[in-house]
């Protein structure tokens, strides 16, 4: 069987507001984006890996850690509310023109998920190809104490159930639910290229790959970075044993 051509796309916008300079902020001994670059470079499934960014500083750091940055992302594709789909389309069109070949799949890797292993990249891609899915996403299991049926909503002065309450049901009898952890999104090249710009860059027949909670840390707010720093310390202690 002919090996599929897969474009690996690390998306790293420069204008983070929650954590200024987030993508190159130091986590442990290296910038945040370096964690993703290093794991992605080990992939045996990705045939071409690039970084898409609008930041000169991120370009400099990415290249220092061995990533290819073939273009500087246009400003109109680097706004706060810019969805992933037009960013992916831009990268695919640029690289296909540059290389003179068409990709079969594209995988999005965000720097905000630093603890994914190379297996968390290659195994979802293998599953997507094997199942002939349109896309694959990585997920994590939600802790039972945070189950949706325990969530509440506020209406004026009143606290209401968001879903029917199941407090009387034994914890072990509550069915498992899952959440996207943002570590990986991958899809067929034609599927994403034929979608409208305001739609998500996954969907159709979507399969999944479950990751453990400790590798599902997604850095979005300052407190997430604190958790990630503690995780680095744990990993450092484990590696010394």
QUIGI-V34847 format. One record per pair of residues at least 6 apart in sequence whose C-alpha atoms are under 8 Angstrom apart, sorted by sequence separation. I is the first residue (numbers start at 1). J is the second residue. D is the distance in Angstrom with one decimal. If there is no record, write none. Layout:
# QUIGI-V34847
i: <I | I>
j: <J | J>
d: <D | D>
This chain:
# QUIGI-V34847
i: <15 | 16 | 25 | 26 | 40 | 53 | 62 | 63 | 96 | 128 | 153 | 154 | 195 | 218 | 219 | 14 | 24 | 25 | 62 | 96 | 128 | 152 | 153 | 217 | 23 | 24 | 41 | 51 | 128 | 152 | 153 | 14 | 23 | 24 | 40 | 77 | 127 | 152 | 153 | 192 | 219 | 13 | 22 | 23 | 24 | 59 | 77 | 151 | 152 | 192 | 12 | 51 | 92 | 125 | 150 | 151 | 152 | 217 | 124 | 149 | 150 | 151 | 59 | 124 | 149 | 150 | 92 | 124 | 148 | 149 | 187 | 148 | 149 | 150 | 187 | 51 | 56 | 149 | 150 | 185 | 186 | 50 | 51 | 52 | 55 | 149 | 150 | 185 | 214 | 49 | 50 | 51 | 54 | 49 | 50 | 51 | 52 | 53 | 54 | 50 | 52 | 53 | 54 | 12 | 52 | 54 | 54 | 37 | 53 | 10 | 10 | 38 | 144 | 34 | 37 | 33 | 37 | 31 | 37 | 144 | 147 | 34 | 8 | 144 | 183 | 24 | 142 | 182 | 23 | 52 | 141 | 142 | 181 | 183 | 141 | 142 | 181 | 182 | 24 | 141 | 142 | 181 | 8 | 140 | 141 | 6 | 7 | 8 | 10 | 12 | 13 | 14 | 52 | 139 | 140 | 6 | 7 | 8 | 9 | 10 | 11 | 12 | 13 | 14 | 139 | 140 | 5 | 6 | 7 | 8 | 9 | 10 | 11 | 12 | 13 | 14 | 139 | 140 | 5 | 6 | 7 | 8 | 9 | 10 | 11 | 12 | 13 | 138 | 139 | 5 | 7 | 9 | 137 | 138 | 139 | 14 | 138 | 137 | 138 | 12 | 138 | 137 | 138 | 137 | 136 | 137 | 135 | 136 | 135 | 136 | 135 | 134 | 135 | 134 | 134 | 128 | 125 | 15 | 121 | 14 | 15 | 13 | 15 | 137 | 136 | 116 | 135 | 134 | 135 | 113 | 134 | 135 | 137 | 139 | 141 | 113 | 134 | 135 | 136 | 137 | 138 | 139 | 140 | 112 | 133 | 134 | 135 | 136 | 137 | 138 | 139 | 140 | 141 | 110 | 133 | 134 | 135 | 136 | 137 | 138 | 139 | 140 | 141 | 36 | 110 | 133 | 136 | 138 | 140 | 36 | 109 | 110 | 133 | 36 | 43 | 109 | 35 | 42 | 43 | 46 | 108 | 109 | 131 | 140 | 34 | 36 | 39 | 45 | 107 | 108 | 139 | 33 | 36 | 39 | 40 | 43 | 44 | 107 | 108 | 9 | 32 | 33 | 35 | 36 | 39 | 43 | 107 | 128 | 32 | 35 | 36 | 45 | 106 | 107 | 127 | 33 | 40 | 45 | 105 | 106 | 9 | 32 | 105 | 106 | 105 | 106 | 104 | 105 | 124 | 7 | 104 | 105 | 124 | 103 | 104 | 123 | 23 | 23 | 120 | 120 | 7 | 5 | 6 | 9 | 11 | 5 | 6 | 7 | 8 | 9 | 10 | 11 | 12 | 117 | 4 | 5 | 6 | 7 | 8 | 9 | 10 | 11 | 12 | 115 | 116 | 4 | 5 | 6 | 7 | 8 | 9 | 10 | 11 | 115 | 116 | 4 | 6 | 8 | 10 | 114 | 115 | 113 | 115 | 89 | 113 | 114 | 88 | 89 | 113 | 114 | 113 | 112 | 113 | 85 | 112 | 112 | 85 | 85 | 86 | 85 | 85 | 83 | 85 | 83 | 85 | 83 | 84 | 85 | 83 | 84 | 19 | 27 | 28 | 18 | 19 | 27 | 18 | 19 | 18 | 28 | 27 | 28>
j: <21 | 22 | 31 | 32 | 46 | 59 | 68 | 69 | 102 | 134 | 159 | 160 | 201 | 224 | 225 | 21 | 31 | 32 | 69 | 103 | 135 | 159 | 160 | 224 | 31 | 32 | 49 | 59 | 136 | 160 | 161 | 23 | 32 | 33 | 49 | 86 | 136 | 161 | 162 | 201 | 228 | 23 | 32 | 33 | 34 | 69 | 87 | 161 | 162 | 202 | 23 | 62 | 103 | 136 | 161 | 162 | 163 | 228 | 136 | 161 | 162 | 163 | 72 | 137 | 162 | 163 | 106 | 138 | 162 | 163 | 201 | 163 | 164 | 165 | 202 | 67 | 72 | 165 | 166 | 201 | 202 | 67 | 68 | 69 | 72 | 166 | 167 | 202 | 231 | 67 | 68 | 69 | 72 | 68 | 69 | 70 | 71 | 72 | 73 | 70 | 72 | 73 | 74 | 33 | 73 | 75 | 78 | 62 | 78 | 36 | 37 | 65 | 171 | 62 | 65 | 62 | 66 | 61 | 67 | 174 | 177 | 65 | 40 | 176 | 216 | 58 | 176 | 216 | 58 | 87 | 176 | 177 | 216 | 218 | 177 | 178 | 217 | 218 | 61 | 178 | 179 | 218 | 46 | 178 | 179 | 45 | 46 | 47 | 49 | 51 | 52 | 53 | 91 | 178 | 179 | 46 | 47 | 48 | 49 | 50 | 51 | 52 | 53 | 54 | 179 | 180 | 46 | 47 | 48 | 49 | 50 | 51 | 52 | 53 | 54 | 55 | 180 | 181 | 47 | 48 | 49 | 50 | 51 | 52 | 53 | 54 | 55 | 180 | 181 | 48 | 50 | 52 | 180 | 181 | 182 | 58 | 182 | 182 | 183 | 58 | 184 | 184 | 185 | 185 | 185 | 186 | 185 | 186 | 186 | 187 | 187 | 187 | 188 | 188 | 191 | 187 | 186 | 78 | 184 | 78 | 79 | 78 | 80 | 202 | 202 | 183 | 202 | 202 | 203 | 182 | 203 | 204 | 206 | 208 | 210 | 183 | 204 | 205 | 206 | 207 | 208 | 209 | 210 | 183 | 204 | 205 | 206 | 207 | 208 | 209 | 210 | 211 | 212 | 182 | 205 | 206 | 207 | 208 | 209 | 210 | 211 | 212 | 213 | 109 | 183 | 206 | 209 | 211 | 213 | 110 | 183 | 184 | 207 | 111 | 118 | 184 | 111 | 118 | 119 | 122 | 184 | 185 | 207 | 216 | 111 | 113 | 116 | 122 | 184 | 185 | 216 | 111 | 114 | 117 | 118 | 121 | 122 | 185 | 186 | 88 | 111 | 112 | 114 | 115 | 118 | 122 | 186 | 207 | 112 | 115 | 116 | 125 | 186 | 187 | 207 | 114 | 121 | 126 | 186 | 187 | 91 | 114 | 187 | 188 | 188 | 189 | 188 | 189 | 208 | 92 | 189 | 190 | 209 | 189 | 190 | 209 | 111 | 112 | 209 | 211 | 103 | 102 | 103 | 106 | 108 | 103 | 104 | 105 | 106 | 107 | 108 | 109 | 110 | 215 | 103 | 104 | 105 | 106 | 107 | 108 | 109 | 110 | 111 | 214 | 215 | 104 | 105 | 106 | 107 | 108 | 109 | 110 | 111 | 215 | 216 | 105 | 107 | 109 | 111 | 215 | 216 | 215 | 217 | 192 | 216 | 217 | 192 | 193 | 217 | 218 | 218 | 218 | 219 | 192 | 219 | 220 | 195 | 196 | 197 | 197 | 198 | 197 | 199 | 198 | 200 | 199 | 200 | 201 | 200 | 201 | 220 | 228 | 229 | 220 | 221 | 229 | 221 | 222 | 222 | 232 | 232 | 233>
d: <7.2 | 6.3 | 5.2 | 5.8 | 7.8 | 7.0 | 7.5 | 7.0 | 5.6 | 7.4 | 6.0 | 6.0 | 8.0 | 7.0 | 5.8 | 6.7 | 4.6 | 5.7 | 7.4 | 7.2 | 6.4 | 6.6 | 5.3 | 7.5 | 7.1 | 5.2 | 7.3 | 7.9 | 5.8 | 5.6 | 6.1 | 7.4 | 5.4 | 5.9 | 7.5 | 7.1 | 8.0 | 4.7 | 5.5 | 5.9 | 7.6 | 7.8 | 7.3 | 5.4 | 8.0 | 6.5 | 6.2 | 6.6 | 4.8 | 7.2 | 6.5 | 7.4 | 7.8 | 7.4 | 7.6 | 5.6 | 7.8 | 6.9 | 6.5 | 7.8 | 7.8 | 7.2 | 8.0 | 7.5 | 7.0 | 7.6 | 8.0 | 7.4 | 7.7 | 5.2 | 7.5 | 7.0 | 6.2 | 6.4 | 6.2 | 6.8 | 7.9 | 5.5 | 7.4 | 7.7 | 7.0 | 6.2 | 6.3 | 6.7 | 7.4 | 6.4 | 7.7 | 6.9 | 7.7 | 7.2 | 4.9 | 5.1 | 5.3 | 6.8 | 5.6 | 7.8 | 7.2 | 5.9 | 4.6 | 7.2 | 6.9 | 5.2 | 6.5 | 7.9 | 6.0 | 6.6 | 6.5 | 7.6 | 7.7 | 7.8 | 7.8 | 7.6 | 6.9 | 7.0 | 7.1 | 7.3 | 7.7 | 7.9 | 6.5 | 7.4 | 7.3 | 6.3 | 7.8 | 7.5 | 6.9 | 6.6 | 7.2 | 7.9 | 7.4 | 8.0 | 7.0 | 5.8 | 5.7 | 7.5 | 6.1 | 5.4 | 7.5 | 6.8 | 7.3 | 4.5 | 6.7 | 6.7 | 5.8 | 5.5 | 6.5 | 7.0 | 6.1 | 7.4 | 7.7 | 7.2 | 7.7 | 6.8 | 7.2 | 6.3 | 5.5 | 5.0 | 6.2 | 5.9 | 6.1 | 6.3 | 6.0 | 6.2 | 5.2 | 6.1 | 5.4 | 6.4 | 7.3 | 5.2 | 5.1 | 4.4 | 5.3 | 4.6 | 5.0 | 5.1 | 6.0 | 5.0 | 4.3 | 6.0 | 5.7 | 6.6 | 6.0 | 6.2 | 5.8 | 6.1 | 6.3 | 7.8 | 6.9 | 5.9 | 5.1 | 7.9 | 7.8 | 6.8 | 6.9 | 6.1 | 7.7 | 7.1 | 6.8 | 7.8 | 6.2 | 7.6 | 5.6 | 5.8 | 7.0 | 4.8 | 6.0 | 6.6 | 7.4 | 5.3 | 5.4 | 6.4 | 3.9 | 5.6 | 6.3 | 5.5 | 6.6 | 8.0 | 7.2 | 7.9 | 7.1 | 7.9 | 7.9 | 6.0 | 7.7 | 7.8 | 7.3 | 6.9 | 5.6 | 7.6 | 6.1 | 7.1 | 6.8 | 7.0 | 7.3 | 6.7 | 7.6 | 5.3 | 5.7 | 6.5 | 5.3 | 6.7 | 5.6 | 6.1 | 5.6 | 7.8 | 7.8 | 5.1 | 4.8 | 4.7 | 5.0 | 4.7 | 4.8 | 5.4 | 7.6 | 7.3 | 5.2 | 5.9 | 6.4 | 5.2 | 6.4 | 5.7 | 6.0 | 6.2 | 7.4 | 7.3 | 6.4 | 5.8 | 7.4 | 6.7 | 6.2 | 7.4 | 6.3 | 7.3 | 6.3 | 5.6 | 5.8 | 5.3 | 7.3 | 6.3 | 7.9 | 8.0 | 5.8 | 7.0 | 7.9 | 6.7 | 7.9 | 7.3 | 7.4 | 5.8 | 7.0 | 5.1 | 8.0 | 4.8 | 5.7 | 6.1 | 6.4 | 6.9 | 6.9 | 5.7 | 6.0 | 7.7 | 6.3 | 7.6 | 5.2 | 8.0 | 5.2 | 6.2 | 4.0 | 6.5 | 7.2 | 7.3 | 7.6 | 7.3 | 5.7 | 6.5 | 7.7 | 7.5 | 7.3 | 8.0 | 7.1 | 5.7 | 7.8 | 6.7 | 5.7 | 6.5 | 4.4 | 5.8 | 6.1 | 4.5 | 7.0 | 7.7 | 5.2 | 8.0 | 5.5 | 6.4 | 7.6 | 7.7 | 6.3 | 7.2 | 7.9 | 7.3 | 6.6 | 7.8 | 5.8 | 7.2 | 7.0 | 5.0 | 5.9 | 6.4 | 6.0 | 6.0 | 6.0 | 6.6 | 6.9 | 8.0 | 7.7 | 5.2 | 4.7 | 4.7 | 5.0 | 4.9 | 4.8 | 5.6 | 6.7 | 7.7 | 5.5 | 5.9 | 6.5 | 5.4 | 6.2 | 6.4 | 6.0 | 5.7 | 7.3 | 4.9 | 7.3 | 7.5 | 7.2 | 7.3 | 7.0 | 7.9 | 7.1 | 7.8 | 7.1 | 7.5 | 6.8 | 7.6 | 8.0 | 6.0 | 6.0 | 7.8 | 5.0 | 5.4 | 6.6 | 7.0 | 4.9 | 7.0 | 7.9 | 7.8 | 5.4 | 5.5 | 7.2 | 7.5 | 6.8 | 6.5 | 6.3 | 7.6 | 6.9 | 5.0 | 7.2 | 6.2 | 7.7 | 7.7 | 6.7 | 7.2 | 6.5 | 6.4 | 5.7 | 6.1 | 6.9 | 6.2 | 7.7 | 7.9>
